[in-house]
Amino acid sequence: MASSLIHLAITNELANKIKVKDIKRLRMGSMLPDNVGPKGHLKISICGNHKKTYNLEYFRKKFIELIKEDDLYLGYYLHLVQDILYRRYVYTEHNWNPLIPGNVERLHRDYEICNSYVIEKYELTKEMIESFSIDGQAIRSLAEFNI
């Protein structure tokens, strides 16, 4: 999956191109799946259990009206789409294998190296991430989020 900073940069770029109701909720939604791990990503097995992907159909069916009305849900959905595209690029086009010893650590190190560039290029700031309670929100039915 892409790093949280990459998700934030993509979300901000998208918000510059489309009208959003609440940028803070869009940003929070785009960060939520990484706050809970695999369960928040709605992983499912496909291709005879040889590949994994994210269950976009389940998310859409469960939250379609909220996706249309609340940017928190749109952000969450966008995160899942971004991860699918990222996985396709890294796993399929570049044959990256997380099972090779040291590969995950190298990937995380690459994120560390890229973070300062991403922060500067996309003008990311700590103020962009405003924590707020999602208690009582339907999204809580997916997982126990650590905000």
Secondary structure, 3 states (H helix, E strand, C coil): CCCHHHHHHHHHHHHCCCCCCCHHHHHHHHHHHHHCCHHHHCEEEECCCCEEEECHHHHHHHHHHHHHHCHHHHHHHHHHHHHHHHHHHHHHHCCCCCCCCCHHHHHHHHHHHHHHHHHHHCCCCHHHCCCCCCCCCHHHHCCCCCC
